[in-house]
């Protein structure tokens, strides 16, 4: 119950400061991360959470599922078909380069064996747009840039997962049963995709029967019911819940735009709650001991991962595209490590591989640094695209003529 009280207080503070956070380098994500650290054993000792606590894996799992479900709803297949080349470059070239680059610096700077180093690279390869919300959530920012960051982050979680599982199998106690492990991984991914496509299609079909259908005030609960059912089905059958969540959100948007529109406000709020809960719990793991366990080489690797590996890999993948220099630099910088990396890092820790704790320490510190760096720079960088009104609160509004002019400018730029 102490954890519930801490979460409630943190949520209240975050809401009260959200207007300020939307206009400054302060971020709500950072508040929850710091809040979790402050109430943990490392400081005030109000809550006692360890990496193997059930609440850690459950909150991270739920948060990633909720975020991917809502991310899937932002996928527009017609737009994606017309503009698939840039995301394909980021995923097909940028992501492998970042994966390999992270593995190299992990091996040579931290001293982990090659298998574990490539595992760390796979865990830290996915990106998360929620820590760059001032960029990806604003129409003033060019549409092709927002689409690149959203599609890349929405899909790379699923692409990284089988690689993570393969390297866990190769590094762990079950390394001798790699063939069976690969078959199991493939089955889980296929089941996740099937559930994510079939369940929403079946529900949409039922809604169209004459005697069935939701009344207006209950319409937002229909996608929620699909999400809850899907989450339970995946965990009961060991299907991959993350691939299922993203594909279900995309199918709902494609086949039932009205359901997506009705659910969007509720879905975004639930995803935010899940995200904040996961950040609070993850912050509680960031004790002084954890930071003290990372070597100097580990800290160098963390800094290089954020300021060199991701930017360089994406810039290389965008050579020859129509992005201007500013757009390329913004896309290259915003590769924050988020919930997928948290969940995959916990999988590494719980797998019992020989150097799993060292790998998790590096992963956790890298995620923490990334959250701070990216969530505190999205607002200043958003202003490069003339995103001046970043919060609809008193003191942030401009006169109607100025706001109208900027809105028109934003639409032209997109």
N, C-alpha and C positions, 0 to 999 in steps of 0.2 A: 504493500500500500504506500510505502514511502516513495517508491519509484513513480507511482501514479501522481502523488502530490507534487513531486519534483517536475514531472512532465507538465502538469497543469500550470504551475507557476512559470515554467519556462515558456509555455505556449502563450500565457498572458503577457509576459514581458515582450516576447517576439512580436505579438500582434500590436502592442502599444508602440513598439519601435519600428514597425514595418514601414511606415511612411517615411521616416528618417532614413531607414536602410535602403529604400528604393531610390533615394536621391544622393546617397553618399557611398563611400567604400565599405560601410558597415553592411553586413548581410545577416539575414535570419538563419541561414545555414551555419554560419560561423558562431552565432549566439548559442545554438543548440549543441554544437560540437564543444565549445568552451564550457557550457553549462554542464554537460555530461562529465567532462574532465574534473570540474570543480567539486562535484558531489561524490566523486568516486573515492576509492581507498587511497589514492595518491594525494588527496587534499583534505576535504571535509569528512570523508568516510561515511556519508549518509546512505549510500547504496553500495552493495558488494557484488560486483559483476566480474567474472573471469571469461576469457575467450571460449571456454567450453561450457558456459552457462547456456541453458536452453533458450533463454530470452534473447540472447545475441543472435543465434541462427534464425529464430522465428521472426524477429522484427526485421532483420535484413532481408529474409526471404519474402515476407509480406510486402515490404517496401518496394523491392525490385519488381515483384509481380504487379503491384498497383501502378508503378511508374510505367512499366512496359505496356500494360493494358491501355492506359491513357495515351501513351506515345503512339501505339498502333492506330488509335483513332485520329491521329493527325496526319496519317499517310493518305495522300490522294493519288490513286493509281493512274488517273489520266495525266496528272502533272508529272508523276514519276516516270511514266512512259515517255513523256516529251522531254524530260530533263534527267535522264538516268546516267549520263556519262560522268558528271562530276562526282556524285556519290560512288559510282563504280570505281573511279580512280582512287578515291580515298580508301575504299574498302579493299580493293584488289592490289593496290601498290603501297599506299600510305600505311595501312594497318600492318602488313607483313614486315615492312621496313622498321616500324616502331617496335614490333615484337622481337625482331632479330637484334636491333640496336640495344634494347633493354636487356636482352639475354647476355650480350657481349659485355656491357658495363657491369652487370651483376657478377659475371664470372670473374672478370679481371680486377674489379675494385672491391668486391665483397668476399670473393674466394669460394663461392658455392660451386658445386660440381655442375657439369654442363646440363644434365637433365633437370636439376632443380633451377638452374639459371633460366632455362627456356620455359620452365613452368612459371617463374616469376614474370617473365616477359609476356606470357599468355594472359596471366591474371591482370596485368596492368595495361594490356592493349585496348580494352573497351573504354569508351568515353561516355560522359553523362552530361546532357545539355541543361539539367536543372540548376547547375551552378553557374550558368551563363544566361539566366532567364531574361536579363535586360537586353540581350542580343537576340536570342531566338524567339522571344515573345513579342517583338515589336515590328509593326508593319513598316516603320520608317527604314528599317534595315533591309537592304536588297533581298528580294525573295530567293534568289539563287543561293545566297550565302546562308540564309536561315534554313533552306531546304537541305543544303549540304550537311550542316551540323546536325539537324534533326534526323535525317535518314541515316547518316553515318552512325550516330550514337544509338539509334533504334535497332539497327541491324547487327552492329559489331558485337553486342552482348551475346547473341545467339551464335555468331561465327566463332567467338573465342571459347565458348563453353566446351565443345567437343575436344578442342586442343588442350584445354585445361585438364579435362578428365583423362585424356590419353597420357599426358605427362605425369599426372598423379599415379596412374596405373603403372607407368614405367619406373617411377621413382619409389613407389611404395612396396609394402609387403607382398602385394599381388602381382609384382612385376613378371613373374613366371607365367601368369595366365593372361598375357596381353591380348591374345586372340579372342578369348572369351569376353574380356573387358570391352574390346572394341565392338563386338557384336551387341553387348548390352547397351553401350552408349548409343549406337545407331538406332536400336529399338526404342530407346527412351526419346530420342529426338523425333523419330517418325511418329510415335504415339502422340507426342506433344503437338506436332503440326496437325495431325488428323483431328485431335480433340479441338484444337483451336479453330479449325475450319468448320467441322461438322456441327458442333454444338450451337454456335450462333446461327448457322444456316437453318438448323432444325427449329430453333426458337422463332426466328423470323418467319419461317413457313407456318408455324402454329398461329402466330399473331394475325396472319392474313386470312384465317378461317373466319367466316361470318359471325359465328357465335363467340369468338374469342377476341381479345384485345384489351389493352390497359386504358383505364380512364386517365385523363390528363395529369392529375396530381400524382398518380402512381407510375407514369411512364418512365421517370428517371430510375426507378427501381428494377426495370427490366434488364438493362445491361449489368446492373449490380448483381442481380440474381445469376446471370450468366457467368460473371466473373467469380462469384463465390462457388458456384457449382463446378466450374472449370478447375479452380484451385484445388478443391477437394478431390475431384476425379484424378488429377495429375499425381497428387500425393498418395492416393490409394493404389494407383497402378504403376507408380514410379515413372510416369511419363514426365518429360521435361516441362516444367510449369512456365518457364520464361519464354520459350518459343511459342507455347500455347497462348500465353497472355498477349504477346505482340500480334500474333496472327489473328486472334479473336477480335482484338480492337480494330485491326485493319479490315476484317470481313464485315464487322458491324457498320463501319463507316461506308464501305462500298455498297452494301446491300440494304442498309436501313439508315439513311442520313438523318431521318427524323428521330430515331432512337439515339443517335450520337448527339444531336443537338439538345435533346431533352436531358441526357445524362451528363453532358460536359461540365456544367457548374458543380454538380455533386461529385463527379469523378475527379475533377481537379482538386477539390477540397479534401477528398479522401486520400488522394495521392500525396498531397502536401502533409497531411497528418501522419501518414505512414512514413514519409521521408523524415519528418522531424523526430518521430519516435526512434527511427533507426540511427539518426545522427546523435541523439542523446545517449543511446546505449553504446554506440561505437565510441563516442567521446569518453565514456566511462572506462574504456579499455586503454585510453591514452594516458597512462600513468608515467610519472618520472622514471620509473624503473624500465618501462618499455623503451623510452627514448634513450635511456642510459645504456641499454643493451645493444644499440646499433653502433657499429664501428664508424670511424671517421670516413673510411671508404664507402660505407653505406650511405652516409649523409651526402657525400659527393655524388653517388649514384642517384640519389633522390633528386638533387638539384639538376643534374644532367637530364634525368627523365622528363622533368617539367620544362626546362628552358632550352633544351637541345634536341633530344630524341624525337619527341612529338612534333615540334615546329619543323625540324629539318625533314622528317619523313613526309609530312603533309605538303610542305612546299615543293618537294621533289615530285610528288604525285600530281600536283596542280600545274606543273610546267606545260606551257602550250595552251592553257585554258583561257577563257575570256574574262576571268577575274582580274580586276585591277590590283595594283600593289597593296593598297590598304586592305582590300577584301581578303587577299591571300594571307597577309600577316595576321589578321583577326582570326581567320579560320585555323591557321597554324597554331596560334596561341591557345585557343579554346579547345583543349583536349583534356578536360578535367577527369580525374579518376573518381568514380562514384559508387553506386550501390552494387553494380555487377562485380566490381573489383573487391568490395567488402565481402560479398557472398562467396566469391571464388576463393578469396584469401582464407575465409573460415573453412572452406572445404579442404584447403591445403593443410590447415592446422589440425583438423579433425581426422585427416587421412592416416596419421601416424607415420609419415615418411621420415627417414633418418634426420634430415635437416629442415624439417617443416617449421619449427619454431623460429629459426633464423630467417627463413623465407617470409613468414608471417610478420615478423617485426619490420622487415624492410618494406613489405607491402603496406602495412598499417601506417607507418611514418610517411610514406609516399602519398597515400590517400589524404592524410591529414594536411600535409603541406599543399597538396593540389587544391583541396577545398578552400583553404585560406587564400591561396594565390589567385584562383580563378573567380571565386565568389566575391572577392574584394576589388576586382578589376573590371567586372562586366559593366558597371555603371559608368566609370570614366571613359571606357572604350565606346560604349553606346552613344556618348555625346559626340563622337566623331561622325556619327550618322544623323546628327541633329535631333536626337531623341532627348528632348529637354524636359518634357512633362512625364516623369517616370513614376509618379504616384498620384492617384486621384484624391488627394487630401488637401485641406486648407494650407495655403502657403506654397503649394507646388503648382497651382493653376495660373494660367496666363489669361489675358483678355481673349475674347472669342475670335477676334480678327487674326491675332497672331497664331492662335491654336489652329484655326482653319487653314491658314497659309502653310503651316508646317505639315498639316495632314495631307494637303494637296501635294506638297513637295515629296512627302514620304511615299505616296502612291506612285508618283512619277519615277522615283528612284527604284522602286520595287519592280 
